[in-house]
């Protein structure tokens, strides 16, 4: 899953926004992020444009973690 985050200012107030994208929508997430950055370059009050990802099929817990005991990883050599 991908999330795009950004802020938009309205006068003295800033409003945070987020938009989710499915794991098969990387191109759409990148395109949406670029649209926000274009708006920012054009002088609109868009800031803090960022994108992050979280793999729902990850082997271990987020962060530094040992894999589960039943995970059998092997280095493949040619």
N, CA, C and O of each residue as an XYZ file, in Angstrom:
312
protein
N       0.843     -1.172      0.000
C       0.000      0.000      0.000
C       0.889      1.235      0.000
O       1.951      1.250      0.622
N       0.444      2.268     -0.702
C       1.159      3.540     -0.764
C       0.278      4.632     -0.193
O      -0.945      4.597     -0.336
N       0.907      5.608      0.459
C       0.193      6.774      0.973
C       0.943      8.013      0.526
O       2.168      8.085      0.629
N       0.195      8.988      0.030
C       0.756     10.288     -0.312
C       0.227     11.274      0.720
O      -0.977     11.355      0.965
N       1.152     12.025      1.322
C       0.811     13.022      2.339
C       1.217     14.401      1.839
O       2.228     14.547      1.152
N       0.416     15.419      2.188
C       0.778     16.792      1.859
C      -0.004     17.749      2.750
O      -0.983     17.374      3.395
N       0.455     18.987      2.765
C      -0.216     20.043      3.533
C      -0.661     21.122      2.565
O       0.015     21.407      1.575
N      -1.808     21.720      2.863
C      -2.277     22.877      2.114
C      -2.621     23.962      3.117
O      -3.327     23.725      4.098
N      -2.113     25.153      2.855
C      -2.373     26.286      3.746
C      -3.541     27.098      3.222
O      -3.716     27.277      2.017
N      -4.339     27.584      4.169
C      -5.462     28.451      3.856
C      -5.380     29.614      4.829
O      -5.886     29.541      5.949
N      -4.740     30.684      4.391
C      -4.504     31.798      5.309
C      -3.452     31.404      6.322
O      -2.346     31.007      5.954
N      -3.789     31.511      7.598
C      -2.849     31.159      8.664
C      -2.975     29.707      9.104
O      -2.224     29.256      9.969
N      -3.905     28.979      8.526
C      -4.115     27.590      8.926
C      -3.576     26.623      7.873
O      -3.748     26.834      6.672
N      -2.928     25.567      8.339
C      -2.445     24.517      7.449
C      -3.275     23.259      7.691
O      -3.557     22.901      8.835
N      -3.660     22.600      6.615
C      -4.504     21.415      6.715
C      -3.774     20.208      6.131
O      -3.382     20.232      4.964
N      -3.586     19.156      6.925
C      -2.927     17.947      6.407
C      -3.898     17.108      5.581
O      -5.097     17.063      5.854
N      -3.351     16.449      4.571
C      -4.135     15.580      3.702
C      -3.371     14.279      3.476
O      -2.146     14.233      3.587
N      -4.108     13.239      3.161
C      -3.505     11.946      2.824
C      -4.397     11.250      1.809
O      -5.622     11.365      1.847
N      -3.756     10.526      0.903
C      -4.512      9.748     -0.088
C      -3.874      8.374     -0.226
O      -2.683      8.276     -0.522
N      -4.651      7.305     -0.016
C      -4.106      5.946     -0.145
C      -4.151      5.443     -1.585
O      -5.000      5.848     -2.379
N      -3.216      4.553     -1.898
C      -3.171      3.865     -3.180
C      -2.899      2.392     -2.901
O      -2.149      2.062     -1.982
N      -3.501      1.509     -3.683
C      -3.275      0.071     -3.526
C      -1.867     -0.313     -3.967
O      -1.174      0.474     -4.612
N      -1.457     -1.503     -3.622
C      -0.098     -1.953     -3.932
C       0.161     -2.030     -5.434
O       1.319     -1.975     -5.846
N      -0.853     -2.153     -6.250
C      -0.647     -2.209     -7.700
C      -0.795     -0.839     -8.364
O      -0.896     -0.757     -9.588
N      -0.810      0.233     -7.577
C      -1.009      1.580     -8.102
C       0.201      2.496     -7.893
O       0.036      3.690     -7.642
N       1.401      1.950     -7.992
C       2.598      2.770     -7.802
C       2.663      3.909     -8.811
O       2.965      5.042     -8.436
N       2.388      3.636    -10.071
C       2.430      4.690    -11.100
C       1.446      5.806    -10.785
O       1.772      6.983    -10.933
N       0.258      5.446    -10.355
C      -0.751      6.451    -10.013
C      -0.315      7.282     -8.813
O      -0.528      8.494     -8.785
N       0.289      6.640     -7.828
C       0.760      7.365     -6.643
C       1.876      8.334     -7.015
O       1.894      9.471     -6.542
N       2.808      7.893     -7.860
C       3.893      8.769     -8.292
C       3.368      9.922     -9.135
O       3.840     11.052     -9.000
N       2.404      9.653     -9.998
C       1.809     10.715    -10.817
C       1.086     11.740     -9.954
O       1.197     12.944    -10.186
N       0.347     11.263     -8.963
C      -0.363     12.176     -8.061
C       0.628     13.030     -7.280
O       0.403     14.225     -7.091
N       1.720     12.426     -6.826
C       2.756     13.171     -6.108
C       3.355     14.245     -7.005
O       3.596     15.363     -6.550
N       3.596     13.925     -8.264
C       4.148     14.907     -9.199
C       3.176     16.048     -9.453
O       3.604     17.194     -9.587
N       1.879     15.766     -9.523
C       0.881     16.830     -9.687
C       0.938     17.792     -8.502
O       0.884     19.009     -8.678
N       1.047     17.241     -7.302
C       1.149     18.099     -6.110
C       2.412     18.949     -6.157
O       2.378     20.128     -5.804
N       3.526     18.363     -6.591
C       4.783     19.120     -6.678
C       4.717     20.191     -7.763
O       5.311     21.259     -7.612
N       4.004     19.920     -8.849
C       3.805     20.939     -9.887
C       2.995     22.105     -9.345
O       3.293     23.265     -9.632
N       1.974     21.793     -8.564
C       1.180     22.858     -7.926
C       2.060     23.683     -6.993
O       1.937     24.906     -6.935
N       2.945     23.010     -6.266
C       3.863     23.700     -5.352
C       4.785     24.635     -6.136
O       4.982     25.786     -5.746
N       5.355     24.132     -7.253
C       6.253     24.954     -8.077
C       5.518     26.135     -8.708
O       6.115     27.181     -8.966
N       4.216     25.959     -8.955
C       3.417     27.029     -9.552
C       3.043     28.112     -8.543
O       2.424     29.113     -8.906
N       3.413     27.917     -7.287
C       3.168     28.936     -6.275
C       1.981     28.684     -5.370
O       1.687     29.499     -4.496
N       1.291     27.562     -5.567
C       0.177     27.251     -4.660
C       0.727     26.899     -3.287
O       1.891     26.523     -3.153
N      -0.106     27.021     -2.282
C       0.339     26.776     -0.901
C       0.277     25.290     -0.553
O      -0.412     24.884      0.383
N       1.005     24.496     -1.321
C       1.123     23.060     -1.088
C       2.529     22.807     -0.559
O       3.502     23.299     -1.131
N       2.648     22.048      0.523
C       3.971     21.785      1.094
C       4.009     20.388      1.703
O       2.988     19.707      1.794
N       5.189     19.980      2.111
C       5.421     18.677      2.756
C       4.885     17.507      1.921
O       4.259     16.594      2.461
N       5.125     17.534      0.636
C       4.665     16.465     -0.249
C       5.597     15.269     -0.078
O       6.805     15.374     -0.290
N       5.029     14.150      0.302
C       5.839     12.945      0.492
C       4.993     11.703      0.223
O       3.764     11.737      0.283
N       5.687     10.610     -0.074
C       5.011      9.345     -0.304
C       5.731      8.267      0.486
O       6.959      8.277      0.568
N       5.000      7.357      1.058
C       5.631      6.231      1.740
C       4.854      4.955      1.404
O       3.714      4.987      0.942
N       5.534      3.831      1.660
C       4.959      2.539      1.294
C       5.048      1.577      2.462
O       5.954      1.651      3.292
N       4.087      0.679      2.504
C       4.107     -0.401      3.477
C       3.660     -1.664      2.754
O       2.579     -1.708      2.167
N       4.489     -2.668      2.803
C       4.187     -3.917      2.109
C       3.302     -4.797      2.998
O       3.753     -5.261      4.045
N       2.051     -5.031      2.595
C       1.167     -5.861      3.424
C       1.572     -7.329      3.430
O       1.071     -8.099      4.249
N       2.473     -7.734      2.530
C       2.928     -9.114      2.456
C       4.342     -9.262      3.005
O       5.064    -10.189      2.639
N       4.728     -8.352      3.876
C       6.067     -8.380      4.448
C       6.270     -9.642      5.277
O       5.340    -10.142      5.910
N       7.497    -10.148      5.263
C       7.804    -11.386      5.984
C       7.818    -11.158      7.491
O       7.307    -11.982      8.250
N       8.394    -10.053      7.922
C       8.507     -9.771      9.357
C       7.740     -8.522      9.744
O       7.071     -7.902      8.918
N       7.847     -8.168     11.001
C       7.214     -6.955     11.499
C       7.965     -5.740     10.949
O       9.149     -5.851     10.633
N       7.297     -4.570     10.827
C       7.987     -3.372     10.371
C       9.170     -3.042     11.281
O       9.119     -3.252     12.493
N      10.228     -2.526     10.673
C      11.423     -2.196     11.451
C      12.394     -3.357     11.432
O      12.324     -4.238     10.575
N      13.288     -3.340     12.381
C      14.291     -4.407     12.468
C      13.701     -5.542     13.289
O      13.368     -5.377     14.462
N      13.579     -6.694     12.648
C      13.001     -7.845     13.340
C      13.565     -9.120     12.740
O      13.916     -9.156     11.561
N      13.651    -10.152     13.539
C      14.053    -11.459     13.034
C      12.891    -12.062     12.260
O      11.736    -11.858     12.631
N      13.174    -12.801     11.192
C      12.083    -13.460     10.466
C      11.475    -14.570     11.318
O      12.096    -15.040     12.271
N      10.273    -14.982     10.976
C       9.652    -16.076     11.722
C      10.498    -17.349     11.648
O      11.278    -17.524     10.712
N      10.347    -18.221     12.617
C      11.153    -19.442     12.695
C      10.959    -20.341     11.472
O      11.881    -21.062     11.092
N       9.788    -20.313     10.856
C       9.531    -21.183      9.711
C       9.922    -20.559      8.367
O       9.643    -21.140      7.318
N      10.562    -19.388      8.385
C      10.978    -18.729      7.151
C      12.296    -19.322      6.681
O      13.293    -19.259      7.399
N      12.312    -19.899      5.480
C      13.493    -20.586      4.968
C      14.114    -19.797      3.824
O      13.797    -20.043      2.660
N      14.989    -18.860      4.137
C      15.685    -18.071      3.126
C      16.996    -18.745      2.783
O      17.724    -19.204      3.663
N      17.287    -18.800      1.498
C      18.558    -19.387      1.063
C      19.158    -18.480      0.005
O      18.460    -18.016     -0.896
N      20.440    -18.233      0.119
C      21.123    -17.447     -0.899
C      21.323    -18.331     -2.126
O      21.852    -19.440     -2.040
N      20.898    -17.823     -3.235
C      21.026    -18.569     -4.486
C      22.276    -18.096     -5.215
O      22.443    -16.902     -5.463
N      23.119    -19.003     -5.543
C      24.332    -18.660     -6.287
C      24.209    -19.189     -7.703
O      23.658    -20.267     -7.924
N      24.730    -18.416     -8.681
C      24.610    -18.862    -10.066
C      25.449    -20.072    -10.378
O      25.442    -20.552    -11.512
